Amino acid sequence: MAQTFHQEYMAVPPVTRTYTTACVLTTLAVQLDLLSPFQLYFNQSLIWRKYQIWRLFTNFTFFGTIGFNFIFHMIFTYRYCRMLEEGSFRGRTADFIMMFLFGGFLLTIMACFVNMVFLGQAFTIMLVYIWSKRNPSIRMNFFGMLNFNAPYLPWVNIGGEVFHV
């Protein structure tokens, strides 16, 4: 059993494996009171005045308390990150990492102007958006009720979050 889990874990593409593991471990560490969310959140003054550079990265790995919302975001993060890495970015790991860094940079710039302190959920939405735009002909299904093409997936997700589906 442990050998099978390890084999499956190592079969996940490296960027997806690293980011998803970092998200799960960070959120778990906060849940177990090993870390505080106050050590992780995005705070410009602490980054620039106190040189707490880790905040530029850790705010992307914390997803709140472990529950349905966390599981939902982890499934989406894992699924669409993996599909991007194995599909559009197959054999181009450096390009995928650059997309990660560029997307994280843009989200960080936007966070400077709005009151967002944890950017993991926004990053997941970014991954879903990029995947949906690169796969416009794929048909999707939302809980067996709504059929739509992949480019509408981010809008369906936003609607689901608004209505807490």
BELQUIHU-V727010 format. One record per backbone hydrogen bond with DSSP energy under -0.5 kcal/mol. NH is the residue of the N-H (numbers start at 0). CO is the residue of the C=O. If there is no record, write none. Layout:
# BELQUIHU-V727010
nh=NH co=CO
nh=NH co=CO
This chain:
# BELQUIHU-V727010
nh=4 co=0
nh=5 co=1
nh=6 co=2
nh=7 co=3
nh=8 co=4
nh=9 co=5
nh=10 co=6
nh=11 co=7
nh=11 co=8
nh=16 co=12
nh=17 co=13
nh=18 co=14
nh=19 co=15
nh=20 co=16
nh=21 co=17
nh=22 co=18
nh=23 co=19
nh=24 co=20
nh=25 co=21
nh=26 co=22
nh=27 co=23
nh=28 co=24
nh=29 co=25
nh=30 co=26
nh=31 co=27
nh=32 co=29
nh=33 co=28
nh=34 co=28
nh=38 co=35
nh=39 co=36
nh=40 co=36
nh=41 co=116
nh=42 co=40
nh=46 co=42
nh=47 co=43
nh=48 co=44
nh=49 co=44
nh=49 co=45
nh=51 co=45
nh=52 co=50
nh=54 co=51
nh=55 co=52
nh=56 co=53
nh=57 co=53
nh=58 co=54
nh=59 co=56
nh=60 co=57
nh=61 co=57
nh=66 co=64
nh=70 co=66
nh=71 co=67
nh=72 co=68
nh=73 co=69
nh=74 co=70
nh=75 co=71
nh=76 co=72
nh=77 co=73
nh=78 co=74
nh=79 co=75
nh=80 co=76
nh=81 co=77
nh=82 co=78
nh=83 co=79
nh=84 co=80
nh=85 co=81
nh=86 co=82
nh=88 co=83
nh=89 co=86
nh=91 co=88
nh=95 co=91
nh=96 co=92
nh=97 co=93
nh=98 co=94
nh=99 co=95
nh=100 co=96
nh=101 co=97
nh=102 co=98
nh=103 co=99
nh=104 co=100
nh=105 co=101
nh=106 co=102
nh=107 co=103
nh=108 co=104
nh=109 co=105
nh=110 co=106
nh=111 co=107
nh=111 co=108
nh=112 co=108
nh=112 co=109
nh=113 co=109
nh=115 co=110
nh=115 co=113
nh=118 co=58
nh=119 co=58
nh=119 co=61
nh=122 co=118
nh=123 co=119
nh=124 co=120
nh=125 co=121
nh=126 co=122
nh=127 co=123
nh=128 co=124
nh=129 co=125
nh=130 co=126
nh=131 co=127
nh=132 co=128
nh=133 co=129
nh=134 co=130
nh=137 co=134
nh=139 co=147
nh=141 co=145
nh=142 co=140
nh=144 co=141
nh=145 co=141
nh=147 co=139
nh=149 co=137
nh=151 co=148
nh=152 co=149
nh=155 co=151
nh=156 co=152
nh=157 co=153
nh=158 co=154
nh=159 co=155
nh=160 co=156
nh=161 co=157
nh=162 co=158
nh=164 co=159
